[in-house]
């Protein structure tokens, strides 16, 4: 039985999508200590924005993808300005809890707005590529290849931005030590806003990629959000390279389990890995136990 | 014990600040003239670090005022205080642990868009602290305590500012490393820097400080020249345990 090809294609494709979804979630979590429960909804909004731009407004594909990024970034900015920032100012001690509940409320609200606007029936994402490429015994659909390349390109661009630019360095510095960053003149609130915008843009494009191999529905982002959360926990909170490696590794494991034992066993296998990792390494595979000096 | 502001570079008047409902500082006043090195000494937990945090905007000022070169800076957020020219080298390891030495230093020049000036200051820092040049690609978390302190000072020197606040640079370090750190501070003073230094042991600053303030329970209980303080055995015994 030849299982390597299908497992690799499926695992790498879902791994790329998980990694992209995880990158945005982990970026916000690591920088602000904020678990953005609306992150999945940003994927959904990106998918619908591209659908609207391409099929209803007739915009070309690149512009439709940019529209998805813009909508994700805009909603990310609004979540920061209207929800996260006021909550962090009012009661910083309870921020990590209150922001989870608040963004969960934002997610429900946005999901229902999408439901009212587009209805509950699944829609086809027009931004797809047909056909496949044969590499020996492997058959790789072009759509999967586009997803893998696009996701890797976006992750590489994000990594370059964080490593090589002044704004990226400020984001990393603020994530590691906000007080020290303030003392050097970094406007931390503005950096947090940039992080939410970046995360939203990544989520918007990720939504386009996810919907290109599934279908558009108001709950489109729920599954990637759940998987991204699992990747973040297994990798260690806020560890970006770890989150990406974990995403590809667990997606390959999930694909293998689904292929060998059936599709319904993929998610339980992921949960089993989470439990094992948390028992053996509570800080995650790439994380470290954090000590807070009071 | 208020001091006249006059033409002072940094002036703190009647400063009251604290945490939660408790005031840690209950009315502190001091001033620094350009090129001076003034030291605040005192036992642990009596407000030395709190004083620096309030000046640099990390803690809100509840009463009183802080001004820099005649401009009020109390009430400004920390990043704007830094932009006004206050360089705070904090106690302990407020480094960006996951970033390299070079990246930590470059963060010190965050507010400076003149890349030529940044490169020149980086060269100056490397010539003052040559160890940092050797360690430039090393991740800050992997440095020794003394090296981390050097990075903190180097990062401060990368900033453009008129006053340096240095918080307990000797804390937790071996005597030989403390000597090296104080040698650097003495050279900074000799180069004309204006420095407010917090230290626990007055003997360490006797040679370099122009004036010294003894802080106890949130207020200055004595101010004067370091040499005089070192002769006041009763003050040393009462407030500094020896």
Interface residues (C-beta under 8 A of the other chain):
Chain A: X166 X169 X170 X172 X173 X176 X177 X179 X180 X181 X182 X183 X184 X185 X186 X187 X188
Chain B: X56 X57 X58 X77 X78 X79 X80 X82 X83 X88 X90 X94 X95 X96 X97 X98 X99 X103 X106 X107 X108 X110 X111 X155 X159
